[in-house]
Amino acid sequence: MNLGAILHLNGKLQEAESNYLKALQLKPDDTITQSNLRKLWNIMEKQGLRTLSP
């Protein structure tokens, strides 16, 4: 999750997404990771990097 957050803050959005998803595989109920991933997806949608919401 921390790696995802660092990548997120540094604009490496697709790498951040991958790391958040890996973190959620290990700890599916982690609300902080879930929240960060939702925020990331909102940013990605605005930039045209993601077109579908889960």
PyMOL Python script that loads the backbone (N, CA, C, O; Angstrom):
from pymol import cmd

cmd.read_pdbstr("""\
ATOM      1  N   MET A   1       0.825  -1.184   0.000  1.00  0.00           N
ATOM      2  CA  MET A   1       0.000   0.000   0.000  1.00  0.00           C
ATOM      3  C   MET A   1       0.870   1.248   0.000  1.00  0.00           C
ATOM      4  O   MET A   1       0.582   2.208  -0.715  1.00  0.00           O
ATOM      5  N   ASN A   2       1.928   1.240   0.795  1.00  0.00           N
ATOM      6  CA  ASN A   2       2.798   2.425   0.857  1.00  0.00           C
ATOM      7  C   ASN A   2       3.470   2.701  -0.482  1.00  0.00           C
ATOM      8  O   ASN A   2       3.591   3.855  -0.892  1.00  0.00           O
ATOM      9  N   LEU A   3       3.904   1.653  -1.160  1.00  0.00           N
ATOM     10  CA  LEU A   3       4.520   1.837  -2.476  1.00  0.00           C
ATOM     11  C   LEU A   3       3.495   2.432  -3.444  1.00  0.00           C
ATOM     12  O   LEU A   3       3.818   3.329  -4.222  1.00  0.00           O
ATOM     13  N   GLY A   4       2.278   1.935  -3.391  1.00  0.00           N
ATOM     14  CA  GLY A   4       1.217   2.494  -4.232  1.00  0.00           C
ATOM     15  C   GLY A   4       1.014   3.965  -3.960  1.00  0.00           C
ATOM     16  O   GLY A   4       0.840   4.752  -4.890  1.00  0.00           O
ATOM     17  N   ALA A   5       1.035   4.348  -2.690  1.00  0.00           N
ATOM     18  CA  ALA A   5       0.837   5.752  -2.325  1.00  0.00           C
ATOM     19  C   ALA A   5       1.977   6.622  -2.836  1.00  0.00           C
ATOM     20  O   ALA A   5       1.743   7.730  -3.318  1.00  0.00           O
ATOM     21  N   ILE A   6       3.198   6.135  -2.736  1.00  0.00           N
ATOM     22  CA  ILE A   6       4.350   6.901  -3.222  1.00  0.00           C
ATOM     23  C   ILE A   6       4.275   7.076  -4.738  1.00  0.00           C
ATOM     24  O   ILE A   6       4.509   8.166  -5.261  1.00  0.00           O
ATOM     25  N   LEU A   7       3.949   6.002  -5.426  1.00  0.00           N
ATOM     26  CA  LEU A   7       3.818   6.079  -6.880  1.00  0.00           C
ATOM     27  C   LEU A   7       2.683   7.030  -7.263  1.00  0.00           C
ATOM     28  O   LEU A   7       2.806   7.809  -8.208  1.00  0.00           O
ATOM     29  N   HIS A   8       1.594   6.958  -6.530  1.00  0.00           N
ATOM     30  CA  HIS A   8       0.433   7.823  -6.746  1.00  0.00           C
ATOM     31  C   HIS A   8       0.848   9.285  -6.636  1.00  0.00           C
ATOM     32  O   HIS A   8       0.531  10.093  -7.509  1.00  0.00           O
ATOM     33  N   LEU A   9       1.547   9.617  -5.580  1.00  0.00           N
ATOM     34  CA  LEU A   9       1.976  11.000  -5.353  1.00  0.00           C
ATOM     35  C   LEU A   9       2.979  11.483  -6.403  1.00  0.00           C
ATOM     36  O   LEU A   9       3.078  12.681  -6.669  1.00  0.00           O
ATOM     37  N   ASN A  10       3.713  10.554  -6.989  1.00  0.00           N
ATOM     38  CA  ASN A  10       4.714  10.909  -7.993  1.00  0.00           C
ATOM     39  C   ASN A  10       4.183  10.811  -9.418  1.00  0.00           C
ATOM     40  O   ASN A  10       4.948  10.891 -10.380  1.00  0.00           O
ATOM     41  N   GLY A  11       2.865  10.636  -9.548  1.00  0.00           N
ATOM     42  CA  GLY A  11       2.246  10.660 -10.866  1.00  0.00           C
ATOM     43  C   GLY A  11       2.374   9.383 -11.669  1.00  0.00           C
ATOM     44  O   GLY A  11       2.042   9.365 -12.854  1.00  0.00           O
ATOM     45  N   LYS A  12       2.843   8.328 -11.058  1.00  0.00           N
ATOM     46  CA  LYS A  12       2.963   7.037 -11.752  1.00  0.00           C
ATOM     47  C   LYS A  12       1.689   6.244 -11.472  1.00  0.00           C
ATOM     48  O   LYS A  12       1.687   5.279 -10.708  1.00  0.00           O
ATOM     49  N   LEU A  13       0.612   6.680 -12.114  1.00  0.00           N
ATOM     50  CA  LEU A  13      -0.724   6.241 -11.755  1.00  0.00           C
ATOM     51  C   LEU A  13      -0.982   4.768 -12.042  1.00  0.00           C
ATOM     52  O   LEU A  13      -1.577   4.076 -11.216  1.00  0.00           O
ATOM     53  N   GLN A  14      -0.552   4.283 -13.183  1.00  0.00           N
ATOM     54  CA  GLN A  14      -0.810   2.885 -13.508  1.00  0.00           C
ATOM     55  C   GLN A  14      -0.011   1.942 -12.611  1.00  0.00           C
ATOM     56  O   GLN A  14      -0.497   0.873 -12.240  1.00  0.00           O
ATOM     57  N   GLU A  15       1.206   2.333 -12.265  1.00  0.00           N
ATOM     58  CA  GLU A  15       2.005   1.536 -11.335  1.00  0.00           C
ATOM     59  C   GLU A  15       1.378   1.572  -9.943  1.00  0.00           C
ATOM     60  O   GLU A  15       1.361   0.564  -9.236  1.00  0.00           O
ATOM     61  N   ALA A  16       0.872   2.722  -9.562  1.00  0.00           N
ATOM     62  CA  ALA A  16       0.209   2.860  -8.266  1.00  0.00           C
ATOM     63  C   ALA A  16      -1.016   1.949  -8.205  1.00  0.00           C
ATOM     64  O   ALA A  16      -1.244   1.268  -7.205  1.00  0.00           O
ATOM     65  N   GLU A  17      -1.795   1.944  -9.273  1.00  0.00           N
ATOM     66  CA  GLU A  17      -2.987   1.092  -9.323  1.00  0.00           C
ATOM     67  C   GLU A  17      -2.612  -0.370  -9.124  1.00  0.00           C
ATOM     68  O   GLU A  17      -3.252  -1.079  -8.347  1.00  0.00           O
ATOM     69  N   SER A  18      -1.591  -0.813  -9.811  1.00  0.00           N
ATOM     70  CA  SER A  18      -1.143  -2.193  -9.696  1.00  0.00           C
ATOM     71  C   SER A  18      -0.754  -2.536  -8.264  1.00  0.00           C
ATOM     72  O   SER A  18      -1.094  -3.607  -7.761  1.00  0.00           O
ATOM     73  N   ASN A  19      -0.046  -1.628  -7.615  1.00  0.00           N
ATOM     74  CA  ASN A  19       0.392  -1.883  -6.238  1.00  0.00           C
ATOM     75  C   ASN A  19      -0.766  -1.834  -5.252  1.00  0.00           C
ATOM     76  O   ASN A  19      -0.797  -2.623  -4.308  1.00  0.00           O
ATOM     77  N   TYR A  20      -1.709  -0.935  -5.446  1.00  0.00           N
ATOM     78  CA  TYR A  20      -2.894  -0.906  -4.587  1.00  0.00           C
ATOM     79  C   TYR A  20      -3.673  -2.213  -4.724  1.00  0.00           C
ATOM     80  O   TYR A  20      -4.127  -2.777  -3.729  1.00  0.00           O
ATOM     81  N   LEU A  21      -3.826  -2.690  -5.958  1.00  0.00           N
ATOM     82  CA  LEU A  21      -4.570  -3.934  -6.180  1.00  0.00           C
ATOM     83  C   LEU A  21      -3.859  -5.131  -5.541  1.00  0.00           C
ATOM     84  O   LEU A  21      -4.511  -6.018  -4.989  1.00  0.00           O
ATOM     85  N   LYS A  22      -2.530  -5.157  -5.616  1.00  0.00           N
ATOM     86  CA  LYS A  22      -1.772  -6.222  -4.950  1.00  0.00           C
ATOM     87  C   LYS A  22      -1.960  -6.150  -3.439  1.00  0.00           C
ATOM     88  O   LYS A  22      -2.118  -7.175  -2.775  1.00  0.00           O
ATOM     89  N   ALA A  23      -1.941  -4.933  -2.903  1.00  0.00           N
ATOM     90  CA  ALA A  23      -2.129  -4.756  -1.456  1.00  0.00           C
ATOM     91  C   ALA A  23      -3.508  -5.258  -1.030  1.00  0.00           C
ATOM     92  O   ALA A  23      -3.652  -5.865   0.031  1.00  0.00           O
ATOM     93  N   LEU A  24      -4.516  -5.003  -1.858  1.00  0.00           N
ATOM     94  CA  LEU A  24      -5.864  -5.448  -1.517  1.00  0.00           C
ATOM     95  C   LEU A  24      -6.023  -6.958  -1.635  1.00  0.00           C
ATOM     96  O   LEU A  24      -6.887  -7.538  -0.977  1.00  0.00           O
ATOM     97  N   GLN A  25      -5.209  -7.602  -2.459  1.00  0.00           N
ATOM     98  CA  GLN A  25      -5.222  -9.063  -2.498  1.00  0.00           C
ATOM     99  C   GLN A  25      -4.722  -9.626  -1.169  1.00  0.00           C
ATOM    100  O   GLN A  25      -5.215 -10.648  -0.691  1.00  0.00           O
ATOM    101  N   LEU A  26      -3.746  -8.952  -0.587  1.00  0.00           N
ATOM    102  CA  LEU A  26      -3.170  -9.402   0.682  1.00  0.00           C
ATOM    103  C   LEU A  26      -4.051  -9.031   1.873  1.00  0.00           C
ATOM    104  O   LEU A  26      -4.136  -9.776   2.849  1.00  0.00           O
ATOM    105  N   LYS A  27      -4.699  -7.882   1.781  1.00  0.00           N
ATOM    106  CA  LYS A  27      -5.515  -7.382   2.890  1.00  0.00           C
ATOM    107  C   LYS A  27      -6.757  -6.704   2.312  1.00  0.00           C
ATOM    108  O   LYS A  27      -6.818  -5.477   2.230  1.00  0.00           O
ATOM    109  N   PRO A  28      -7.749  -7.508   1.911  1.00  0.00           N
ATOM    110  CA  PRO A  28      -8.918  -6.985   1.191  1.00  0.00           C
ATOM    111  C   PRO A  28      -9.746  -5.962   1.965  1.00  0.00           C
ATOM    112  O   PRO A  28     -10.430  -5.142   1.351  1.00  0.00           O
ATOM    113  N   ASP A  29      -9.704  -5.989   3.270  1.00  0.00           N
ATOM    114  CA  ASP A  29     -10.539  -5.088   4.064  1.00  0.00           C
ATOM    115  C   ASP A  29      -9.830  -3.794   4.470  1.00  0.00           C
ATOM    116  O   ASP A  29     -10.338  -3.054   5.312  1.00  0.00           O
ATOM    117  N   ASP A  30      -8.678  -3.517   3.890  1.00  0.00           N
ATOM    118  CA  ASP A  30      -7.916  -2.317   4.247  1.00  0.00           C
ATOM    119  C   ASP A  30      -8.614  -1.088   3.672  1.00  0.00           C
ATOM    120  O   ASP A  30      -8.538  -0.815   2.474  1.00  0.00           O
ATOM    121  N   THR A  31      -9.292  -0.359   4.545  1.00  0.00           N
ATOM    122  CA  THR A  31     -10.088   0.786   4.082  1.00  0.00           C
ATOM    123  C   THR A  31      -9.231   1.928   3.550  1.00  0.00           C
ATOM    124  O   THR A  31      -9.676   2.673   2.677  1.00  0.00           O
ATOM    125  N   ILE A  32      -8.028   2.079   4.050  1.00  0.00           N
ATOM    126  CA  ILE A  32      -7.148   3.148   3.545  1.00  0.00           C
ATOM    127  C   ILE A  32      -6.747   2.858   2.106  1.00  0.00           C
ATOM    128  O   ILE A  32      -6.782   3.748   1.256  1.00  0.00           O
ATOM    129  N   THR A  33      -6.367   1.615   1.833  1.00  0.00           N
ATOM    130  CA  THR A  33      -6.000   1.241   0.467  1.00  0.00           C
ATOM    131  C   THR A  33      -7.201   1.368  -0.459  1.00  0.00           C
ATOM    132  O   THR A  33      -7.067   1.843  -1.587  1.00  0.00           O
ATOM    133  N   GLN A  34      -8.361   0.953   0.001  1.00  0.00           N
ATOM    134  CA  GLN A  34      -9.578   1.074  -0.805  1.00  0.00           C
ATOM    135  C   GLN A  34      -9.851   2.542  -1.140  1.00  0.00           C
ATOM    136  O   GLN A  34     -10.180   2.874  -2.279  1.00  0.00           O
ATOM    137  N   SER A  35      -9.713   3.405  -0.155  1.00  0.00           N
ATOM    138  CA  SER A  35      -9.938   4.834  -0.359  1.00  0.00           C
ATOM    139  C   SER A  35      -8.919   5.419  -1.330  1.00  0.00           C
ATOM    140  O   SER A  35      -9.279   6.169  -2.236  1.00  0.00           O
ATOM    141  N   ASN A  36      -7.652   5.075  -1.140  1.00  0.00           N
ATOM    142  CA  ASN A  36      -6.602   5.570  -2.040  1.00  0.00           C
ATOM    143  C   ASN A  36      -6.851   5.120  -3.469  1.00  0.00           C
ATOM    144  O   ASN A  36      -6.651   5.887  -4.412  1.00  0.00           O
ATOM    145  N   LEU A  37      -7.286   3.877  -3.631  1.00  0.00           N
ATOM    146  CA  LEU A  37      -7.544   3.354  -4.966  1.00  0.00           C
ATOM    147  C   LEU A  37      -8.706   4.095  -5.624  1.00  0.00           C
ATOM    148  O   LEU A  37      -8.650   4.410  -6.812  1.00  0.00           O
ATOM    149  N   ARG A  38      -9.754   4.372  -4.857  1.00  0.00           N
ATOM    150  CA  ARG A  38     -10.878   5.144  -5.414  1.00  0.00           C
ATOM    151  C   ARG A  38     -10.418   6.538  -5.851  1.00  0.00           C
ATOM    152  O   ARG A  38     -10.799   7.012  -6.921  1.00  0.00           O
ATOM    153  N   LYS A  39      -9.609   7.184  -5.032  1.00  0.00           N
ATOM    154  CA  LYS A  39      -9.079   8.508  -5.390  1.00  0.00           C
ATOM    155  C   LYS A  39      -8.233   8.426  -6.653  1.00  0.00           C
ATOM    156  O   LYS A  39      -8.341   9.269  -7.544  1.00  0.00           O
ATOM    157  N   LEU A  40      -7.392   7.400  -6.718  1.00  0.00           N
ATOM    158  CA  LEU A  40      -6.547   7.201  -7.896  1.00  0.00           C
ATOM    159  C   LEU A  40      -7.397   7.000  -9.141  1.00  0.00           C
ATOM    160  O   LEU A  40      -7.123   7.597 -10.182  1.00  0.00           O
ATOM    161  N   TRP A  41      -8.432   6.158  -9.044  1.00  0.00           N
ATOM    162  CA  TRP A  41      -9.298   5.914 -10.197  1.00  0.00           C
ATOM    163  C   TRP A  41      -9.996   7.190 -10.655  1.00  0.00           C
ATOM    164  O   TRP A  41     -10.189   7.391 -11.854  1.00  0.00           O
ATOM    165  N   ASN A  42     -10.375   8.053  -9.717  1.00  0.00           N
ATOM    166  CA  ASN A  42     -10.993   9.335 -10.099  1.00  0.00           C
ATOM    167  C   ASN A  42     -10.016  10.185 -10.903  1.00  0.00           C
ATOM    168  O   ASN A  42     -10.390  10.786 -11.910  1.00  0.00           O
ATOM    169  N   ILE A  43      -8.775  10.233 -10.461  1.00  0.00           N
ATOM    170  CA  ILE A  43      -7.748  10.983 -11.182  1.00  0.00           C
ATOM    171  C   ILE A  43      -7.517  10.373 -12.561  1.00  0.00           C
ATOM    172  O   ILE A  43      -7.422  11.088 -13.559  1.00  0.00           O
ATOM    173  N   MET A  44      -7.429   9.047 -12.606  1.00  0.00           N
ATOM    174  CA  MET A  44      -7.185   8.365 -13.881  1.00  0.00           C
ATOM    175  C   MET A  44      -8.331   8.602 -14.856  1.00  0.00           C
ATOM    176  O   MET A  44      -8.101   8.778 -16.053  1.00  0.00           O
ATOM    177  N   GLU A  45      -9.558   8.606 -14.357  1.00  0.00           N
ATOM    178  CA  GLU A  45     -10.709   8.870 -15.235  1.00  0.00           C
ATOM    179  C   GLU A  45     -10.635  10.277 -15.798  1.00  0.00           C
ATOM    180  O   GLU A  45     -10.902  10.474 -16.983  1.00  0.00           O
ATOM    181  N   LYS A  46     -10.277  11.268 -14.978  1.00  0.00           N
ATOM    182  CA  LYS A  46     -10.176  12.647 -15.437  1.00  0.00           C
ATOM    183  C   LYS A  46      -9.094  12.817 -16.487  1.00  0.00           C
ATOM    184  O   LYS A  46      -9.199  13.679 -17.359  1.00  0.00           O
ATOM    185  N   GLN A  47      -8.041  11.989 -16.406  1.00  0.00           N
ATOM    186  CA  GLN A  47      -6.938  12.071 -17.361  1.00  0.00           C
ATOM    187  C   GLN A  47      -7.145  11.146 -18.559  1.00  0.00           C
ATOM    188  O   GLN A  47      -6.295  11.081 -19.447  1.00  0.00           O
ATOM    189  N   GLY A  48      -8.259  10.438 -18.585  1.00  0.00           N
ATOM    190  CA  GLY A  48      -8.548   9.541 -19.699  1.00  0.00           C
ATOM    191  C   GLY A  48      -7.779   8.234 -19.661  1.00  0.00           C
ATOM    192  O   GLY A  48      -7.689   7.534 -20.670  1.00  0.00           O
ATOM    193  N   LEU A  49      -7.222   7.897 -18.499  1.00  0.00           N
ATOM    194  CA  LEU A  49      -6.462   6.655 -18.371  1.00  0.00           C
ATOM    195  C   LEU A  49      -7.334   5.495 -17.920  1.00  0.00           C
ATOM    196  O   LEU A  49      -6.911   4.339 -17.951  1.00  0.00           O
ATOM    197  N   ARG A  50      -8.550   5.811 -17.502  1.00  0.00           N
ATOM    198  CA  ARG A  50      -9.480   4.785 -17.034  1.00  0.00           C
ATOM    199  C   ARG A  50     -10.875   5.255 -17.426  1.00  0.00           C
ATOM    200  O   ARG A  50     -11.248   6.400 -17.172  1.00  0.00           O
ATOM    201  N   THR A  51     -11.638   4.362 -18.044  1.00  0.00           N
ATOM    202  CA  THR A  51     -12.941   4.778 -18.527  1.00  0.00           C
ATOM    203  C   THR A  51     -14.080   4.110 -17.774  1.00  0.00           C
ATOM    204  O   THR A  51     -15.224   4.549 -17.894  1.00  0.00           O
ATOM    205  N   LEU A  52     -13.811   3.068 -17.006  1.00  0.00           N
ATOM    206  CA  LEU A  52     -14.875   2.358 -16.301  1.00  0.00           C
ATOM    207  C   LEU A  52     -14.633   2.392 -14.804  1.00  0.00           C
ATOM    208  O   LEU A  52     -13.503   2.229 -14.344  1.00  0.00           O
ATOM    209  N   SER A  53     -15.693   2.602 -14.053  1.00  0.00           N
ATOM    210  CA  SER A  53     -15.609   2.503 -12.601  1.00  0.00           C
ATOM    211  C   SER A  53     -15.954   1.070 -12.207  1.00  0.00           C
ATOM    212  O   SER A  53     -16.767   0.419 -12.862  1.00  0.00           O
ATOM    213  N   PRO A  54     -15.335   0.585 -11.139  1.00  0.00           N
ATOM    214  CA  PRO A  54     -15.624  -0.793 -10.718  1.00  0.00           C
ATOM    215  C   PRO A  54     -17.032  -0.933 -10.162  1.00  0.00           C
ATOM    216  O   PRO A  54     -17.433  -2.026  -9.764  1.00  0.00           O
TER     217      PRO A  54
END
""", "prot")
cmd.dss("prot")
cmd.show_as("cartoon", "prot")
cmd.util.cbc("prot")
cmd.orient("prot")
